[in-house]
């Protein structure tokens, strides 16, 4: 029952979208806007005021997307990368030597450690370094020398594995 007066009040309320407004001007040029009309002594003009709700009633068109630019970045080559130990050893040869645990001139310290593991002893004279590996069941003792650049300079096998026997026919 309480909602009936509220419902009637809401239905009788004027819609806020458009309203009639009067522009009134008196003899001294003073302008007044009113919804009730102009007094007799003032000149009046009827104006339709359009007051759309916030956000509007129509859909605002979206901005057109900017065209995609697919330009390849320019590549500038300043210089070639210099291989630390020179191009004495190709990548395939280097990988094969590491897998077979062979030490070849042109390998780096990291290559030797990948092939043989961490050295048992490291000694150095000036900028030259020598890795020493003790003999084990698979191979004899080894000594690998590196130059100032960290590249294999030479190797020495002492007590290396016995040569494989050839099968007799």
C-alpha positions as CSV (number, residue, x, y, z in Angstrom):
1,X,0.0,0.0,0.0
2,X,2.9,2.3,0.7
3,X,4.3,1.8,-2.8
4,X,1.2,3.1,-4.5
5,X,1.8,6.8,-3.8
6,X,5.5,6.3,-4.7
7,X,4.5,4.7,-8.0
8,X,2.1,7.5,-8.8
9,X,4.7,10.2,-8.0
10,X,7.2,8.6,-10.3
11,X,4.8,8.2,-13.1
12,X,3.7,11.9,-12.9
13,X,7.3,13.2,-12.8
14,X,8.3,14.9,-16.0
15,X,10.8,13.1,-18.2
16,X,14.2,14.8,-18.0
17,X,15.2,14.4,-21.6
18,X,13.5,17.5,-23.1
19,X,12.0,20.5,-21.4
20,X,10.4,23.9,-22.4
21,X,12.3,26.9,-21.1
22,X,11.4,30.5,-21.4
23,X,14.1,33.1,-22.0
24,X,12.9,36.4,-20.5
25,X,14.5,39.8,-21.0
26,X,13.5,42.9,-19.1
27,X,13.7,46.6,-20.2
28,X,17.3,47.0,-18.8
29,X,18.5,44.0,-20.8
30,X,18.7,41.5,-17.9
31,X,18.1,37.9,-19.1
32,X,16.4,35.3,-17.0
33,X,15.6,31.7,-17.8
34,X,12.5,30.1,-16.3
35,X,10.1,27.2,-16.7
36,X,7.1,29.2,-15.5
37,X,6.8,31.7,-18.3
38,X,7.8,35.4,-18.5
39,X,6.0,38.2,-16.6
40,X,4.0,40.8,-18.6
41,X,6.6,43.5,-18.5
42,X,9.3,41.3,-20.1
43,X,9.7,40.0,-23.6
44,X,9.9,36.3,-23.8
45,X,11.0,33.6,-26.1
46,X,10.2,29.9,-25.9
47,X,13.2,27.5,-26.2
48,X,13.2,23.7,-26.4
49,X,16.1,22.5,-24.2
50,X,17.4,19.0,-25.0
51,X,19.1,17.4,-22.0
52,X,20.2,13.9,-23.0
53,X,21.2,11.5,-20.1
54,X,24.8,11.0,-19.4
55,X,26.3,8.6,-21.9
56,X,23.7,9.6,-24.5
57,X,21.0,7.5,-26.2
58,X,22.9,6.6,-29.3
59,X,26.0,4.5,-29.7
60,X,29.1,6.6,-30.1
61,X,31.1,5.3,-33.0
62,X,34.6,4.0,-32.1
63,X,37.7,5.4,-33.6
64,X,39.1,3.6,-36.6
65,X,42.1,1.6,-35.7
66,X,45.5,2.7,-36.9
67,X,46.8,0.6,-39.8
68,X,49.4,-2.0,-38.7
69,X,52.9,-1.3,-39.9
70,X,54.9,-4.3,-40.5
71,X,58.3,-3.0,-41.3
72,X,61.3,-5.3,-40.8
73,X,63.8,-3.8,-38.5
74,X,66.9,-2.8,-40.2
75,X,69.9,-4.9,-39.3
76,X,73.3,-3.2,-39.0
77,X,76.4,-5.5,-38.9
78,X,79.3,-3.7,-37.3
79,X,81.7,-6.6,-37.4
80,X,82.0,-10.3,-37.3
81,X,82.2,-12.1,-33.9
82,X,85.8,-13.3,-33.5
83,X,85.9,-16.9,-32.3
84,X,88.0,-17.1,-29.2
85,X,90.3,-19.9,-30.4
86,X,90.1,-19.2,-34.1
87,X,88.3,-21.3,-36.6
88,X,90.6,-24.3,-36.2
89,X,87.8,-26.5,-35.2
90,X,84.3,-26.7,-36.6
91,X,81.2,-27.0,-34.4
92,X,80.5,-30.6,-35.5
93,X,84.2,-31.7,-35.0
94,X,84.1,-29.9,-31.6
95,X,80.9,-31.8,-30.4
96,X,82.3,-35.1,-31.7
97,X,85.6,-34.7,-29.8
98,X,83.7,-33.8,-26.6
99,X,81.5,-36.9,-26.9
100,X,84.5,-39.1,-27.6
101,X,86.5,-37.4,-24.8
102,X,89.3,-36.4,-27.2
103,X,91.2,-33.2,-26.7
104,X,91.9,-31.3,-29.9
105,X,93.8,-28.1,-30.5
106,X,91.3,-25.2,-30.8
107,X,89.1,-26.4,-27.9
108,X,88.4,-24.0,-25.0
109,X,88.7,-24.7,-21.3
110,X,84.9,-25.1,-21.2
111,X,85.1,-27.7,-24.0
112,X,87.8,-29.6,-22.1
113,X,85.8,-29.6,-18.9
114,X,82.7,-30.8,-20.8
115,X,84.8,-33.7,-22.3
116,X,86.9,-34.7,-19.3
117,X,85.1,-33.1,-16.3
118,X,86.7,-30.8,-13.7
119,X,90.5,-31.2,-13.5
120,X,92.1,-32.9,-10.5
121,X,94.8,-30.2,-10.4
122,X,95.2,-26.8,-12.0
123,X,98.5,-25.1,-12.3
124,X,99.5,-21.8,-14.0
125,X,102.7,-20.2,-15.2
126,X,102.2,-16.5,-16.2
127,X,99.0,-16.5,-18.4
128,X,99.3,-20.2,-19.4
129,X,97.3,-22.8,-17.5
130,X,97.6,-26.6,-17.3
131,X,94.9,-29.0,-16.3
132,X,96.0,-32.4,-14.9
133,X,93.7,-35.4,-14.7
134,X,94.6,-38.5,-12.7
135,X,94.5,-42.0,-14.3
136,X,91.3,-43.9,-13.8
137,X,89.9,-47.3,-15.0
138,X,89.0,-45.9,-18.5
139,X,92.0,-43.8,-19.3
140,X,95.5,-42.9,-18.1
141,X,96.7,-39.6,-16.6
142,X,96.3,-36.6,-18.8
143,X,97.8,-33.1,-18.9
144,X,96.2,-30.3,-21.0
145,X,97.9,-27.0,-21.6
146,X,96.1,-23.8,-22.5
147,X,97.6,-20.6,-24.0
148,X,96.9,-17.0,-22.8
149,X,93.5,-17.0,-24.7
150,X,92.3,-20.1,-22.9
151,X,92.7,-22.4,-25.9
152,X,94.2,-25.9,-26.0
153,X,97.9,-25.5,-26.8
154,X,99.0,-29.1,-26.3
155,X,98.2,-32.3,-24.4
156,X,100.3,-35.0,-22.9
157,X,99.0,-38.5,-22.1
158,X,101.0,-40.5,-19.7
159,X,100.0,-44.1,-19.1
160,X,97.3,-43.9,-21.7
161,X,95.0,-46.8,-22.4
162,X,96.3,-49.8,-24.1
163,X,95.7,-50.1,-27.8
164,X,92.7,-52.2,-28.7
165,X,93.5,-55.8,-29.9
166,X,92.6,-56.6,-33.5
167,X,90.4,-59.7,-33.8
168,X,92.3,-62.5,-35.5
169,X,90.9,-64.3,-38.4
